[in-house]
């Protein structure tokens, strides 16, 4: 069935690629010749020496360019020796980067790869010139030029005794020290402090080491009692001088390594004042004074704030400022908070066990202040909730065993009569000797950020609050810069840092949209998208898939059977009109089922259908599911049963889509169905005519990879890695995907390549890269000669670590298939979680913007705000729909294919028009997008009860937890416990784009 489903109709244009039908990805063993045309090669064994394992992680960068090296024998032949040495041990490095060995091994005598000019470092590719393709234009970026200070910066180590973990307390100690001793002992200097161990000054202090005694007074709790004193010993000791000269050389492109400490100093200096004014979290600052509070529901509210970061760019230092918002716990009385959380009035009734557990989980760690003692507002942190009601609680009041009830104690001691005695008490303080506080005497302290998982309604409300049209966002950013008055900031003045108050003006180009090919039998055989979008009118899918047998199950109680039948009929008609071989009548009439009996209903209906199809030797090609709009875990349950248990692809539709009976909705759903059953919606004309440089001249496979991590608070859940790879060439439109569970919050993809010991066969090679390469060979008849690897979700601090480990895995996977098989690799990181925004240079020029006021799709920037020397660029490949568009940031970490700037930028932009789920260009390159969808789908397989976002399944092409991928894989958790592997996908689902 998998092979038949993957084969496009023979009469359609263009014909299928060589290699015939597309079966399931083979579960190949290492060793023999059974690898679909790859010559056998021995598996790569880890070398168990200590030196090899120490070479992983972030390294310093060398001074000279790293020239491409000739191919050499062995799986790591092209790599510089220091990278090759760091790759010898295939096990993942620790979570935090570790240094790469300083000395690289000599390789000239062995004929191996060329060494970078500096033997100390691995170097990311230099920018191969600036792009010139497209129409030139000007844009504005939310980067503000920062003048490099000419001061002599000194770094001092700070030791505070007794040691405290709170940065707030540490800052208070140093603030008091500066107030008392700045003039007398600090030489009049105003130091910048990071809240931990480091303090920086503009010039030396009058001592190399000095000890101070500092006393802090606790806050006045309103009791009138003497405030408690806390004594601290502070030792300040000279550590080093921060080298700003090297920073200047780096910014000028004359030094390869970014001096991180100098950048850190400047960042700390510029964060001093906002840290005192606002609530700092990460790189952002929040305050209720920066904008109106908005309720998010369930006792939460949003606070406005701003993001701030100093960055090295081609124009020098820049301060990146962006608007942001996050969730805080509302400063409510605890009973009111609990009532909002439960969405029920609890003022006159006891709690159920489930309600008590929910409140306990939400309040653990939250600070409260008591309200029953007048102005005395002592604060406590909640450690738990009692299982007994307040009226049942007693505690010993003396060593003689005298016991008193909580109700009696509050009446006698404070004259406070507890009203809600049926509610439990809060437990505060030590778990061994907890104090009991009735819920009604406690109020949540203001300013506590909510760091746990938000529900879908809260996410929607927060997004609505942060959604701003470009003109409004640009205005607010500019006002925030002026409000912060960096020119008047005493710390910035002290260190000689000057910040512009105008957004940077940046040269940009608008790349043209690619021409898209549709089927020759349609009225329109190709099309040229306009402003990032087009439609399916008068067009037919370039390769229509086959759906000869299908059925529908209706889980929405408010959708009558007749409407379900009409919807299915019209959807089938649209699929047929769009070019699919789609049967108009289902195998069985649509059936209604209860939402709480998903598995039972699906399996029963499936067996009914197979009783009809089995004697005809036919399979069920598709399930259509009609779901309620708010369907909780129903969506995930349906996908899990279909893809893991039954082996069929499915298409979910929400109630609101059914009632609309809208042709555009039918067309969008048809696009998804077609690729799920092995068809292709459209391909690039340039791909068919072999006009894509470094892709269509030689067999090329394009990978996308991503890792999704558990939501905050889910401390035991594994991370999910997903890898997809193109399975057609030269079209590079159809992708197969695999997923794997791995250690909690591990960013490195651990299952790219593995060697396991088989009791009979010995070492056996496996892993996602190997399987996808084999699948490509089976599908196209060609071995990939080039690999383009788009890696999503990697932060700058992880670049070296991810490159070292994952490029190593790619190399070993290739070598395990055939001796000396080493296709040329280009490794590109895709970043969306950054804060650079691009705005039209003139908001009154309608020709320079789309309808939402955003910059035009295809806008690319590789000047001024980009890295001083390395190969990176910002690309806004999509048209804005709502709010301000976020460009994707692409950073090349490895490039053996020697892409030009125009070549890679144009390829990336054109691929964004091949996303299968909609007739729009998308914001990140599709293979990375598909990997993201695949990883989210896989989470449904292992925790279906945790999803409450299933109604997003058939929405527009937005990024969300709606889709997934493949085989049964697992690894080990940080503590050594095995991570539970994902259940295996059925083979006839695995190799189609079921995650769309």
HUKAQUI-V981367 format. One line per field, one symbol per residue. ss: DSSP state (@ for helix, = for strand, . for the rest). psi: psi as a letter, one per 40 degrees, with the letter a starting at -180 (. if undefined). A space follows every 50 residues. Layout:
ss->???
psi->???
This chain:
ss->.@@@@@...........................................@ @@@...........................@@@@@@.............. .......@@@...............=........=======.=====... ..=========.....@@@@@@@@@@@@@@@@@@@......==....=== ==......=========...........==============.@@@@@@@ @........@@@@@@@@@@@@@@@@@@.===..===.@@@...====..= =============..==============...=@@@@@@@@@........ ..@@@@@@@@@@@...====........===========@@@.===.... ..===@@@@@@@@@.........=====......====@@@===....=. .....@@@@@@@@@@@...@@@@@@@@@@@@@@@.@@@.@@@@@@..==. ...=======....===........===.=..=.........=..==..= ====......@@@@@@@@@@@@@@@@@...==........==..@@@@@@ @@@@@@@@@@@@@@@@.....======......@@@@@@@@@@@@@..== ====@@@@@@..@@@@@@@@@@@@@@...=..==@@@@...........= ========..........========........========........ ...=====...=====.@@@@@@@@@@@@@.....=======...@@@@@ @@@@@@@@@@@@@@@@@......========......===.....@@@=. ....=...===........=.=====...........========..... @@@@@@@@@@@........=.....@@@@@@@@@@@@@@@@@.@@@...@ @@...................=.....=........@@@@......
psi->dddddehihdeihiiiiieaihaihigiiicaefffehiiiiihiihgid ddeeeiahiiiidiigiiiiiiiidfdeiidddddeedheiiiidiiiii idhiiieddeeaiiiidheeiihiiihfiiieiihiiiiiifhhhhhhie ihhihihhhhhihiehddddddddddddddedddeefeihihheebehhi igiiieidhihihhhihiiheeeeihhhihhihhhhhhdihhgddddddd deeehdhhgddddddddddeeddddddihhhbeihiieeeiiihheifei iiiiaiihhhihideaiihhhiiiiihihhgiiddddddddefiheefii iiddddddddddeheihiiieefbehgiiihheahidiideehiiheiee ehiiiddddddddefhhhdgeeiiiihiahddgiihhideeihhhifhih eahiiddddddddddehhiddddddddddddddefddehdddddefhhhi eiihhhhiihiiiihhhiideidheiihihfeiaieheiiidhhihgdhi ihhhehdehidddddddddddddddddeeighhdhidiihhiihdefddd dddddddddddddddefiihdihhhhiidgebedddddddddddddfiii hihiddddddfhddddddddddddddeeihdiihddddeffhhededihh hhiiiihhiiihegeeiiihihhiiieihedgdhhiiiihiaihfhdhhd fdhihihhddeahhiaiddddddddddddeeihheihhhhhiehideedd dddddddddddddddedhhehgihhhhhhhhdgiehihiidheegdeeia deeiiiiehihficeiiddigiihhgeiiidhahihiihhhhehgeefii dddddddddddeeeheeifiiidihddddddddddddddddegdeehffd eedeaifihigeiabbihiiaiideeihhhiiihiideddeigee.
